[in-house]
Amino acid sequence: QVQLVESGGGVVQPGRSLRLSCAASGFSFSSYVMHWVRQAPGKGLEWVAVISPNGDNKYFADSLKGHFTISRDNSRNALYLQMNSLRDEDTAVYYCAAGYDRLEYWGQGTLVTVSS
Amino acid sequence: SPEVTQDPAVSVALGQTVRITCQGDSLKTYYATWYQQKPGQAPVLVLYGKNYRPSGIPDRFSGSSSGDTASLTITGAQAEDEADYYCNSRDSSADRLVFGGGTKLTVL
């Protein structure tokens, strides 16, 4: 069955970096557009970034440009989110999701807490 | 300002019909997609395109669109439908997605 499993979350100090990973299985990962979506505690969903199937095209939420980078390794069926200069407001559950316009598959999320 | 907006909360009596709406200029061009999220769980896709349901989503969920407003309708709401519902769409650039703020549905 389809599985997306995020990892790499944890507690990190403001200004530090963190890299999240998403391991995919059960579907043709290399054919899918992949996204990161986050949800701050008690808040709504916020779209973060998208990457095309071959990794050539990447787009970010305007507020996050230059702050996060997205990449993928189709040979490993893996998606990544590199988060730099983390701020308190980056505290959230980070989900990876698969699909073009519709996000068909979602992981269970990984919690990132930015705190000194 | 958010590109798509939703009412924060809606309630419905058990077995009755409820409509959850999503409004934004991008919806004049792009269909809304709808997700259901229950506490402590990841979102689940419930409706997409003109009015399509993924496998496993009950047919009491349906969608419609008019102008800049998209709607998710639940006909005969069940207790298990109580959840947060989010719409999303492409934004004005067409390269990015945007989510509405979510609607908390209470089934009375």
Interface residues (C-beta under 8 A of the other chain):
Chain A: H35 V37 G44 L45 E46 W47 V50 Y59 F60 A61 D62 Y95 G99 D101 R102 L103 E104 W106 G107 Q108 G109
Chain B: Y30 Y31 T33 Y35 Q37 Q41 A42 P43 V44 L45 Y48 G49 P54 D84 Y86 N88 R90 S93 D95 R96 L97 V98 F99 G100 G101 G102
